[in-house]
Amino acid sequence: MCGIVGYIGKRQAYPILIKGLKRLEYRGYDSAGVALLNGDLKTYKCVGKVSDLEKHTEGKDVQGSIGIGHTRWATHGEPNDINAHPHYSESKNLAIIHNGIIENYAPLKEEMMSRGHKFISDTDTEVLVHLIEDIQQNEKVDLEEAVRIALNEVHGAYAIVIISKENNDRLICARKGSPMVIGIGEKEFFIASDATPIVEYTKNVIYMDDEEIAVVTLDGQLSVKTIKNQTKTPYIQKLEMKLEQLEKGGYEHFMLKEIYEQPRSIHDTMRGRINAERGLIKLGGLIEYESKIVNADRIIIVACGTSWHAALVAEYLFEDLARIPVEVEYASEFRYRNPIITEKDVVIAISQSGETADTLAAIELAKQKGATIFGVCNVIGSSIPRASHAGAYTHAGPEIGVASTKAFTSQVTVLALMALQIAHSKGTITESRYHQLLNELENIPEKVKEVLKADNLIREIAYEFKDSANFLYLGRGYNFPVALEGALKLKEISYIHAEGYPAAEMKHGPIALIDEQMPVVFLCNNQSAYEKIVSNVQEVKARKGRVISIVEQGDKEVKKLSEYSIEIPSTEEPFSALLSSIPLQLLAYHIAVMRGCNVDQPRNLAKSVTVE
């Protein structure tokens, strides 16, 4: 989950590296460092954020038109100056940055120590750069070949960039299981974990494939080959990302900006795919495989984190509307439990980044067993879309805040479109119901704008409960996954313990926690279970719990029982999550800000989980 960046060309590398690292800091912010080549090979690194690295390098020589940079999310070795990247080889002729995990680093390290290698850090990365230099010296091969041989000996995931004092006109990059993008300029190259550090300088990019090695040189040459020594012709793509999408745009935090972008991001996700007036849904990625999904024995959805909550909403959507059995799996568990998968199964893989390691591994397992894979991702050119048979992008735009907001609602939107299209094809809903749902889905962006008008009230509620030690979130039906997502948001960014439950399950244990100190957030905007939820609210009130309710506009019964109520527009129940999730995002945001937490970069977390 670390962020890597590199530059080679005619400009000074250091400013480009620092700016790039700041854009990649959502991937990790335990420590940061750079290596610069200007006759000598200098490295500067320190524990902390990129801003700490800037202070660390004040007054130091940061000249050079070739450089690499890294912002770390710690795996092997605690966050400190020594474990920060870049790491030197034994001779200090090479320096490396790395995103991923070298799983067999321990035996490699032991072997090299027996041959006299001395290691400074606790990282797996330092072992890799020592191995590359060891091969270069003992096999008498050039650096590129040494990298290729070394990568055939390591197990695990990596995106690496290597800089060399002796080969001082080039950078060598490679990837397997961790993302890497190369931006192509005019006799200059930009290397990064994703396109955010690159878009300012060029729109032309190459997304590297697994087990590829690329060499970029000062004279503008680019060559790509596999670790099996096969030459590849790189495919150059145009970036659709805009620079202004990466800025805060006047908001205090990226998370708040992204919450407020949801009317647009939901609209963009539907744009060109839905026409309620004509009764049309057209998901281009679904066309070729629509009959396969219509006739599937079941749908298996694999995801992690917030994407898993979107998958739970999708379970309701597909079973309710399309009448297809659905199983929702944590990708990390699915891949290890020897699941039963057949050629009649469709596997939907959901990931904001498109790089989630466990989800990628689950896809490969399902493909081996003959399942059809449909990817739902936000990042164009990422690994999951390329590993899938078909798919749909969410078009939420870059999401910089670590806690996912607009990506969640965009995922739910795509999955709703997909469920509706399949339901219509199967004839499991009537024409009138189909048109009714299409019309309502087109209205969702405007209704999200209405929800956002409750921000001042939500801020008042946040002030009242910011010092609470625990929260409980309860919902039924389509709102049960929203309860889980609301609790996750609060945990992620405010560090308050919170749990989400189906409202009826409260009596099976969690009710023991309720007292006059316990805030309980009820999602009460689904009519099918309204009376049952009213009963659950009364049960909490009887035990002096403090009730915060999300209700439809005009609600009277739940409001009477609640200490605070947030009114949202009514909608069709299959789309309720698109509205009810937004007050919970704002509540978590305001509580975290009032508690002095780093909202965009919560402790111990990273945006894209590219390691197991």
N, C-alpha and C positions, 0 to 999 in steps of 0.2 A: 504494500500500500504506500510505499515511499514514492516521492516525486523525483524524477530525474530530468535534467535539462543539459543540453550541450550546444556549443556554437563553434563554427569554423568559417572564417571568411575575412573580409576586409575591415570590419568594424572592431571596436574594442569589445571583448567578450564579457567582461565583468558586469556592466550595466544590464546587458541582455540576460545574463544568468540570474542576477538578483531579481529582476522583474519577473522572469519566468518562474523562479522558485516561489515568489509571492503568489502567483496564480496557481501554483501546484500545492500550496501549503495545506489545502483541504485534504490532501492525501497523507499527511503526516507532519507533525510539528514538534517532535521530541528534540531534534538537533538539526543542524544544517552545515553545509560546507561547500567549498569550491576548490577546483584545481585549475591553475592557469599556466600556460606555456609561453614563455618569452625568453628564449635562450635556456633558462633554467625552468624546472618544473616546481612550482610553489603550490602548497595547499594551505587553506585557512578553514578551520572548522571549529564549532563550539556547540555545547548543549544549548537548547532553547530554540527560539523562532528565528526566522530569516532576519527580522529586525535586530536580533542579538548578533547575528553574523555580520550585519552591516557595521554595527558598533565595533565589533572585534577587528574588522579590517580597516578602520579609520587610520589614516596616516601610513598605511602599508602599501607596498608595491603590488598593484593589481592590474598591471599592464599586460597586454597579450591579446591576440586575435583568435586564439584557440583556447577553449576552456570547457569544463564540465561542472555541474552543480547538483546538489542533492538535498532534499528535505526528508527527514527520516521518521518512520513509524517503527518503533523498536520491536524486533523479534528476538534475535540472538544478541544478548548483552544489554544491560540497562542503558538508558539514555545518559551519555556523558561525552566529554570532549574526545576521549580516545575511541569510543565506538562509533562516533559520527563518521560519515563518509565525506570525502573520498578516502580510500585506503591505498597505501603504497605497497608495491612489491618489495621483496627483500633488499634489492639494490637501490630502490627509490627511483628507478628509471620509468616505472609504470605507475599509474594511478587509475583506480576504478571506482565507478558508482554503480549501485545495484538495487533493483527492486525485485523482491522475491525471496525464496528460501532455497538454499542448496542442502538437500536432505542428507546427502552422504558426506557432509563436510567433516564430520568427526573422524572417520577412518582416513580420509585424505590428509587431514591435519596431522594425525598421528604418524602417518607414513613420512610426511615431509619433515616433521620434527626429528624423526629418526635419521634423516639425512642432513640435519644441521640447521633447518629453518627455524627462525625465531619469530614468534607472533606477539604483537603488541596488544591487539584488541581481543574481545570475546566473540567477534562476529564470524559468520560463515563467509562473508564477502572477502575478508582478508585472505582466507584460505584459497579462494578462487584466483585472486591476482597472483599469489605466490605460485600456484600450480601453473598458471600461464607462463610466468617467467621461467619456472623450472623446466618446462617442456621446451621453451624457446632456446634455452642454454644447452640442454642435454641432447636434444634432437637436432640441433643446428638448423632450425627452420626460421622463417621470417615470422613476424608478430601475428599476422593474419592467420597463418597456418597453425601457430601455437594456440591461438584462441579456438580455432576449429577443433583441434585435437582435444583440448581441455574440455570443451563443451560436450564432447562425446563421452567423457569420463564422469561427468557430474549428473546427479539425479535431482529433480526438483523444478522450480520455476525461476526464471530470471529475465530481467531486461537490464542489460549492462551497456555502459559506454567506457571505453578505455582510451586513455591519453598516454603518449609515450615521449620521453625526452629525446630518444634516439630517432624514432619515426615522427619527426616534428612537423610533418605536413599533413597529418591525417587524424581522424578519429575512427575507432572501430566500435560498432554497435552490434548487439545480438539480442534476440528475444525468444522466450519459450514460456507461455503461460502468463506472462506479464506484458502489458501493452507498451508499444513504442511507435511513435510517429516521427517521420523525417520531413521537415519542411524544406522546399527547394527554392532558393533565391537565385540571384545573379552572381554566380561563382561564390556562393555561400550556402551553408546548410544549418538548419535549426533542428535539434533533436529534443524530444520531450516524451513524457508519459502519455500526454494527450495533446490536443491541438490548442489548448488555451494559451500557452506561451508563444505559439507560432503565428496565430492569426493576425497579429499586428504587423508582421513582416512579409508574409506571403500567403497566397491562397492555394498554392500547389503543394500537395503532401502525398507521401507514401505511407500506408499503414503496413508495417512489417508483419509477416506471417510467422508462425511458430517455427523454430529451428532455422531461422535465417540469420545470416551475418551480413552486415552492410559496412562498406568502407567509404568514407567521404573525405575528399582531399581539398587542399587549399586552392588548387587550380580548377576546381569545379567538377571533378570527376566523382561519379557514384557507381559503385558496383555491389551487386548482391549475389550471394550464393548460399546454399544450404550447408548445414554442418556435415552433410554427406558429400560435400564438394561439387554439388550441381549448380551451375550458373543459372540465375533467374533474371527475367526481364521485369523490372518493377513497374507497377501500374500506378500512374499519377492521377490523383483525384483532386477535385476542387472543394475547398472548404465552404460550407454554407454558413458557418458561424460568423457573427458580427462582433466587432470589438466592444461596442457599447453594452452588449449582453454580459460582459465580464466586469462591468463597473457597478458600483452601488447605486448610482443614479439618484443621489440625495437621501437615500435611506440610511439609517444608522448601521444596519447590518444587512448582509446578503439574505439571511433567512427572512427578515421582514419584507424585503423587496420581493423575494420569491413567493411568499404568501400572497402578496398583493398582485403578483403577476398571474394568478390562477384564472381569472376571467379570460385573459389572453391565451394562456397556455392550453386551457381546455378547448377554447375555440380553435386554436392552431392545430390541435390534435384531431379535431373533427373536420377541419377545412378540406374541401375537395373529396371528402369521404361520405358525406351525408347530405341528402336533399329531402327534407321532410315534405315539401310541397309535392314532389314527384314520387315520394315513397321509396327513395333509393338509398342504399348503403353500398359503398364500393371500397372495400379494403383490398388494394391491389395485390398485397402479398398473400391474400387468402384464395385468390381465384383458382390457381392451379390445384390447390389441395382442399377446396371446399367440400367436394364429395367425400373425400377421405375423412374429414371431420364429421360431416353429417352422418356417416355410417360407422363412426368409431364405436368400439365397445365401451370405451371410457376415455376420459381426459385425465391426464396426470399433470398437475401444475407444480413445478419446482421453483423455489425462490428462497431468499434469505431476508431477514429484517423487515423493513417496511414493505418491500416487494412481496414478502410472504403474506402480509396483511391484505395487500391488493389481490393476491391469489385467493384468499378466503372470500373476499367479496365476489370474485369471479366464480367460485364454487356455487354460491347462491344464484348468480346470474345464469350460468349454463344449465344448472339443474332446474331452476324455476322456469326459464324461458325455452331452452332448447331440449330439455328432458334428456340430457346425456349425463350418465354418472361421472362424478368428478372426485378425484382424490388430490388433496393438497399436501405437499411434502416439503419439509425443510431439505434443501439440497444437500446439506452436510450430513443428514441422516440417511437420505435416500440412497446415496452412492455407496454406503457401507453396509446396508442391511440385506443384500442379495434380493432385491425386489423382483417380483414377477411382472415381466413386461412382454408383450407380444406385438406382432406386426399390425394388429388391429387397434393398438393404443396410439393416441396422440399425446405428445408431451409438450406442454407450453412452458417455456423457460422465461422468467421475468427478471430483469435486472436493469437498474437505472444506467449503470456504467457500461454494461455489456461485457465486463471483465471479471465478474465475481467468480473466484476460483472454484468454489464448491459447485456452483451452478454449471460452469463449464464441464466439470468432471461428470456431473449427473447427465448432461447432454451426451457426452461420449459413451457413457454406459448404456443409455437408452438407444442410441444409434446402433451400437453393436448388437442389440437385441431386436433390431428391425423396426422400432417405433418411428413415427413421423414427428419431426421436431419443428415447433413454431416458436420463434423468438419474439419477445416484446421488450424493446430496449429504447434508450434515449440517445445514445451516442452513436452517431453514424460512423461506420467503418470499424466498430469495435469487434471483439472476438466472438461473442455469442451470435450476432447476426450472421457472421461468416461460417459459423459451425452449424447453423440451422438450415433445414430444408426450405423454409419460408418464414415470413415474419412481418412485423409492423413496427415502425418507429413511432415513438410517442410525440415527438416534436415539441417537447416542453422547453427546449432551449437549455443552455448550460445551467446546471444547478451547483452553485458554489458552496452554499451552507451545508455542513456535514449532515445535519438532521433533514431528512427528505420531506418536502412539502408538495411543491408543484409536480414533482415526478410521480408521487402517489396518485394524485387526482388525474393526471394524464394517463397513467397505467390503467386506472379504473375506467376511464373514458374509452380507451382502445378495447378493453375487454368487454365493455358494454356493447360497443359497436359490433364486435365479433360475435357475441352471444345473440344479438338481435338478427344479424345476417344469417347465422346458422338456424335460428329458430324459424325465420321466415322461409328459408329453403326447405326445412323439414315439415313446415306446416303445423308446428306445435303451438303457435299463437294465431289468433284470428287476424284478418286483415285490419279490422277496426282497432284492435289492441296494438298491432304493429304500428299503425299510423299515429295512434295516440302516444306511444312511447317515443317515436321519432320526433314528433313535435315537441315533446317535453325535453328531450335531450338537447335539442337546438336551443331551448330556453335556459339551459343550465348556466352558461356564462353570465347572463344578466342576473340570475338569482344569486350567483356567487358574489357579484357586486353588492347586492343587498345584504348578504351575510357580513361582508367586510365593514358595513356601517355600524356594526355592533362593537367595533374595536374599543371605543372609549369605555363602554360598560365592562367589557372583558378586562380592560386595564384596572378598573376599580375592583373587580373580583380578584384579580391577581394580587393586588395590594393586600387584600383581606387574608389571603391564604398563602402568601409567599413564605411564611415561616413554618408551615405545616411539615411534619415529618413523614407523613404517608398520604397517599390518595388512592381512592378506589374508583374505577370507571366501569359502568355497567350498561349493557345494551342487549337488545334481542334482534334476531334475524339479521338483516343486512347491516344493522348497527353493532352487532357483536364484534366484527373485525375492527370497526371504528373505535370501539372501547379499547381494544388491544393497542391500536395505533396511537390513541390519545395518551395512554399510559406510557408507551415507549417514548413519545416525544418529550414528556415531562422528565422521565428518567435520563434521557440522553443529554439534555441541555441544562437542567436545573439541579440534577443530582438528588432529587427527591424520590424516595422509593414509591413506586406506584404499580398497581396491578389492574389489568383489565379482565373482566369476567362476563359470561352470559348472565343476564340479570337473574334468571331463575336459579342459577348455581350459587348465588349468594348464600342461600339457606343451607348449603352443603359445606359450610366451613367458614368462608370469609365474614359472615355476619358476626362471628365472634370478635372480630377486630373493631366493630363499630362502637364508638362512644362519642362524647361531645367534642372530641378533638379531631374526628375523622371526616374530611371532606369527601363526599361521594358525588361523582359526576354521572348523571343519568342522561342517556340518549333516548328521548321520548318522542321522536318525530316519525315513527313508523306506525301507521294506523292499525295494521293487522294485529299488533300485540299491545295496543294502547292500554286497554283495561288491565292486562297483566302487569304492565310496567307501573301503572298507578298503584297497584297492590304492593309491588316491590318498593316503591317510594315510601309508602305508608309504613312498611316494615322497618325501613331505615329511620324514619322520623320517630317511630315508637321507641327506638334505642338511642335517641338524641343525636343521631348523625346529622351532619351539616350538608344539606342537599343543594347541589348546583345542577340545574336542568337545562337541556337543549330541547326546545319545544317548537312546534309549528306556530306561526303567527296566529293570534286569536285564541290560543289555548288558555283555558281557565282552571281546569281541575289540577293539573300538575303545578301550575304557577302558585296556587294557594298553598301547596305543600312544600314549596321550595324557598330556601333562603335567598337564592338568586336564580333568575331564569334568563336565558338568552334565546330570543325568538329568531327563527329563520323561516324563509318562505316554505310553503308546502311544495312537495314534488311527488312524482311517482316513486313508489317504494324501491324499485330496483336502482334508482339513482340517488337514494337518500345519503349514501356515503359521501357523495360529491359535495354536499352542503354541510352535513353534520361534522365532518372532519375538520373544517376550517376554524370554527371557534376553539377547538381543542389545540390546534396549531398556535393560535394567537395566545391562548391561555398559557401554554408552556413557554412561549417566547417572552411574554411580559413577566412571568414569574422568574425566569432565568435572568433577565436583565435586572430586575429588582434585587436579586440575590448576588449580583456582581459577577455572574458567570460569563465565560467567553462563549457567546451564543453560536458563532460560526465555527469555532474550533473547540468543541468540548473535549475535556480531558480523556485520554486513552483511546479516542475514536479516530477513525479516518473514513473518508467518503467512500472509497472504492476498496473492497476487501479482496485483494488479488493474491493472498496467501491463505493456506488452509489453517 
